Amino acid sequence: MDYIEEVKLASETLDEHKAEDIKVVDVSAHSPFVSYYVIATCSNTRALGAMADILDEAFEKAGFQVSAKEGEPDSGWMIVMAGEVLVHLFLDVNRREIDLENLLKEFNSKHRKLA
């Protein structure tokens, strides 16, 4: 099933509300839980919490059920999940430290070698 509408809604909502460095990653070949990660950076803890709330409301308003909203703004990392889309919201320092995009690249590289 294609979850492009959830991805589009998440990306447009993040962009509209000034999230930075928005990336969409297809993880469908490797994840039994979701098909896409949407990764974005928020400028501060207040923006991080607000962005999670805004995404939650946008998904619900569009008719997509939010199945998870986890984390606290002070942690520097929050997630919002709707359908097959998992949105990772980071503060810049946390995003650089966790480096999720690089972890996914390394995983994909190793997985291809094993196949």
N, C-alpha and C positions, 0 to 999 in steps of 0.2 A: 504494500500500500504506500502511496506517495503522501508525505506529510508536508508538502511544499507550502500549503497555506499557513500552517503553524509557524514554519520557518520564516516566511515572508512577514507575517504579523509581528513576530518577535524582533526581527531585524529592523523593520520600519519603526516599531515603537521605541526601540533602543536608540536609533538614529534621531528620531523626532525629539527625544528627551535628552539628547546630548551625551549619550554613552560614547566611548571612544574605542577605536581599534576593534571593531565588530568583525568577528570571523565565524563562518559556518563550516562545520566539519561533518562529513558523512561518516558515521561510525556503524552503519547498518550491517556491514560484513563482520563486525567483531563484537557487537553488543547485543545481548538478548533482551535488553530492556528499552533501549531507545534507538532511533535511526539517525538523529542529528544532535550535535552539540552546537549551541550558539554561545560564543564566548565574547565577553565585552568588559571594558574597564570603566569604572565610575570614579569621579574625581575626589570624593571624600566619603566618610561613613554615612553622613546624612543622605547624600545622593544615592549611595548603595541601597540603603533601606527603602528609600522612596522609589527607586527603580524596580525593586522586587515587588512592591505594592502596585506600581503602575502596570507591570507585566501581568500580574495576577488579575487585575481588573480588566485589562485588554483581552486576555484569553477568555475570561468568563463572559465578557460582553459579546465576544465573537462566537460564543457557543462551544468553546473548547474547555473541557473539564481540567482544572488544575489538580494534579494528583500529588504534588509535593511542592512545598515552599519551605526551605530549610536554611538555617544559618542565622546569624545575627550580624548587623552591620559592623559592630566592633571587631568581629573575627576577620573581616577583610575579604570574606568569600561567602556568597549566598547562591542558592540555586532555586530555580522555578521550573517545574516540569509540567508540560501539558501534552497529552497524547504521546507521540514518539519523539518529542523535542525536549531536550534538557538544556536550559539556559544557565550558564555559569557567569555570575557577576563578581568581579574582583576589584579591589583597590589595586593601583598600579604595582605597589611593592609586593603584594601577595601574588599577583599574576606573574611577575618576573620570578619570584621565588619558587612557585609551584611549577611554572613553565609547562602547562598542560599541552600546549600545541607541540612542543618538542617531545614530550612523553608519547603523544599519539604518533608522531612521525617515527620515533624509535620502535614503538610497538608494531606499526605497519611494516617497517623495514624488516624486523625480525620475523614477523609472521609470514611475509612473502618468501623468505629464505627457507622456512620450514615446509611450505606448501609444495 
